[in-house]
């Protein structure tokens, strides 16, 4: 079909070019004829005027003999007529484009024109010149000779005029014939072009259009005749090929729909397996329960008779059988632990490539052969991966031969990745809990060391002093020491109660403002120090863990105020600004110098160090501003882009 490209266009262009050449030739012929006719009428008129002028010459010569008194005027008129005759004769020979004037160019006219010219120059004009130069007697003789030559000369002029008229009539008739031929050419050319386009374009297009209408009416047996080897013939051949293809496709449509339905059903089944497994893996569960549930889902979905999940322990470089189903005790005893690279599971773990094989023809790497002795016909092994990190291998066993498709193998590999993500998430959650417990224990140890431990150390010293006073019999010193012991015990008791309250703090329903108000009321009831709370800006809840850390910082600040500030008024402000949110705890106590106070510079100090650690946990910053005698202010800043608003 592509080899015929351009044939139709060449045919159309060829016909149009031929028609153009014929039309151009005919039009050119009419232009030529009209050009030949241009000025002929003027030439005929001037040629006819030469007869009159010849007779006038004879008339003037005759009058010159009769009227002697007018000889000069008649002589001038006679000379003028000679000049005019010469000019007209010259125009007839050469033509005058300004008038326009042009004699016909055929041989007859040119011969007659030449005869007239010869008669004028050799006969008539010499006689006129002799008449003008002679006397009366000579003029009379010249006039007689002129009369003899007049009729032949006029006859020659008449023949010239008649020749011109015949030539003009001939050219006029020829022009009419050519114009009639042009009209006939236009009519027949139009008919020929219509017939040509009907055969080459209209009829093939009509056949194609009729074929398309039949095809849209579900008549797939339609075919159109291929009547040419041009573009439209190629379209007809392509239409027939398309009709054959559609007929074949429609004939096999039911089979294709059935096959596609089976494929979609298989795909939906695979997606259902994937969705069920990922839904289960997304739920929080212990590691062993996670592996058991995963194995149960996969085994039931694929109809496996047994399965196992083996996890890798880096400390021993071995694969341990975490969970199994459908395996005998002997199998578990033989493969409870596998070295990496041992048997097929170890090789799959090292290469991260899945394996599915028939036990009747086991691969070379299968050295333990436990699954063969177990009676399985097909054994499979798939890697458990997390971000290219190998975590283990899981197996599916079939007692009947089972051929896994590429889609099923890809699905099982994907499930292995999901199981790896779930296992790693469980490990990360366990580590996160351990880290959180460790941090809380560290803070608790610091607070116990900086409060109760120091108090107990002080009590130990006081007990030693009491023993020394009793041994020496100094009752007054012993009583004084006993009083200090009582005060120390009371202070330690208060510290213990404060720590108990401190670590039991909870913020219910993310209501930080209510929790701060409750803490201030309790602080005011215990110490008698006046308190005030102010919220500036909108309230946006934080995560509960962050709010608990904020409450610990506020309580730690209040505890330091109770112990050291000697304040009369405490103010807590929660301010939400454009870029940050701030919590400020201010007092009007005695203040201190943060740069030189040893308590603030010591890492063991319970206040500033622990508050900074808690602020760092929630992505904030805690700092203290104070001057001696001017109170102090604890400022907790939380960047909104990191932690949100308070």
Buried (B, 14 or more C-beta within 10 A) or exposed (E): BEEBEEBBEEBBEEBEEEBEEEBEEBEEBBEBBEEBBBBBBBBBEBBBBBBEBBEBBBBBBBBBBEEEEEBEEBBEBBBEBBEBBEEBBEBBEEBBEEEEBBBBEBEBBBEBBEBBBEBBEEBBBBBBBBBBEEEEEEBBEBBEBBEEBBEEBBEBBBBBBBBBBBBBEBBBEBBEEBBEEBEEBEEEBEEBBEEBEEEBBEBBEEBBEEBBEBBEEEEBEBEBEBBBBBBBBBBBBEBBEEBEEEBEEEEEEEEEEEEEEEEEEEEEBBEEBBEBBBEBBEEEBEBEEBBBBBBBBBBEBBEBBBBBBBBBEEEEEBBBBBBBBBBBEEBEEBBEBBEBBBBBBBBBBEEBEBBBBBBEEBEEBBEBEBBBEBEBBBBBBBBBBBEEEBBBBBBBBBBEEBEBEEEBBEBBBBBBBBBBBBBBBBEEEEEEEEEEEEEEEEBEEBBBEBBBBBBBEBBEEBBEBBEEBBEEEEEEBBEBBBEBBEEBBEBBEBBBEBBEEBEEBEBEEBBBBEBBBBBBEBBBEEBEBEBEBEBEBEEEBBEBEBBBBBBBBBBBBBBBBBBBBEBEEBBBBBBBEEEBBBBBBBBBBBBBEBEEBEBBEEEEBBBBBBBBBBBEBBEBBBBBBBEEEEBBBBBBBBEBEEBBBB
